[in-house]
Amino acid sequence: MTQTRNRYITLDQLSKKLGGRSRSSIYRDLENGHIPNPIRIGGRLYWCEDEVDDFMKTLRIGSNAS
């Protein structure tokens, strides 16, 4: 059985992954439930990279369907 480790990314890394999306846009998307929820460690927010990647795949699938 192989065990995979989740990699967590910071807000800056998330912004780059989302094409340079601004901090305020990310927080607005988070408030509206449009992006996965982060976890807080030591006062900083971190997103599970696998969850973000899955979220981005659903966006691509949705845009191909229209």
Secondary structure as the mmCIF struct_conf table of DSSP 4:
data_model
#
loop_
_struct_conf.conf_type_id
_struct_conf.id
_struct_conf.beg_label_comp_id
_struct_conf.beg_label_asym_id
_struct_conf.beg_label_seq_id
_struct_conf.end_label_comp_id
_struct_conf.end_label_asym_id
_struct_conf.end_label_seq_id
STRN STRN1 TYR A 8 ILE A 9
HELX_RH_AL_P HELX_RH_AL_P1 LEU A 11 LYS A 17
TURN_TY1_P TURN_TY1_P1 LEU A 18 GLY A 19
BEND BEND1 GLY A 20 GLY A 20
HELX_RH_AL_P HELX_RH_AL_P2 ARG A 23 GLU A 31
TURN_TY1_P TURN_TY1_P2 ASN A 32 GLY A 33
BEND BEND2 ILE A 35 ILE A 35
HELX_LH_PP_P HELX_LH_PP_P1 PRO A 36 PRO A 38
STRN STRN2 ILE A 39 ILE A 41
TURN_TY1_P TURN_TY1_P3 GLY A 42 GLY A 43
STRN STRN3 ARG A 44 CYS A 48
HELX_RH_AL_P HELX_RH_AL_P3 GLU A 49 ALA A 65
#
